[in-house]
Amino acid sequence: MTGSRIVAVGHYQPAKVLTNEDLAAMVDTNDEWIRTRVGIRTRHIAGADEPVDELAAHAAAKALASAGLAPRDIDLVVVATSTAVDRSPNTAARVAARLGIPSPAAMDVNVVCAGFTHALATTDHAVRAGAATRALVIGADKMSEVADWSDRTTCVLVGDGAGAAVVEADPSAEAPGIGPVLWGSVPEMGHAVRIEGTPPRFAQEGQSVYRWATTQLPPIARRVCERAGTAPEDLAAVVLHQANLRIIEPLAQKLGAVNAVVARDVSESGNTSAASIPLAFSKLVERGEISTGDEVLLFGFGGNLSYAGQVVRCP
């Protein structure tokens, strides 16, 4: 079996920015209330004419360009999303059509906020098994479309965007570019984060999610590092699902990644669900806050009360 590695990343956010002050004019809230409770200042909101597959295609095109590759070089497209409107064609097929990728395997993965790390693991397994040689892995969500804009406890959280990675086979790697995944879920608590109904609406039991994330997830994140053979203090960066600063900061602290840059993109992007990890990761790379070969923990958690994480090497 061969290994795999991330060779390039890219991200995309819609042009429209919604500030806390804008939200205060829509619902009973204010900037201080939002920043104190979730640490969010702004979020990007897609227009009615910007579907999820368009967001995903923009991020994927940026990743392809960064890798110096053409659409014809891709043989697998995996998109993590929970906000696609249509069931078929799936989002991955629509992204492939937008980019002109000829005859790829194309599939969607719906694990909500842990979607990207599940998709990355699935792609790594496909490459290791020889079923794919070069893939696009994308996390994209349009949470504004499933938000209840009259509910101040949830509408203040959400944003739209996409992030992408190009993954390719790496048979010569001495150390894995994508480490082994640790994944799982708490199905009996799946009701704690929901996107359901007609029309579908996002809702959550905030206190239950907060307690689970801050008490149950730190030891799981440490086990992800153990599987990769990496000590937390050797991590260059920690990119957690960008749900809430009050979850991100305690989790990173309990992990013990004392030398790592901790992604805090939630402050400017809000909770973008499956897009949050690749979006934040791509920004760290673009800003030069991490370097090629650095070890980075990616750890997604949330909807279904699912989780998945792996240590990857920075492209």
Disulfide bonds with the S-S distance in Angstrom:
none
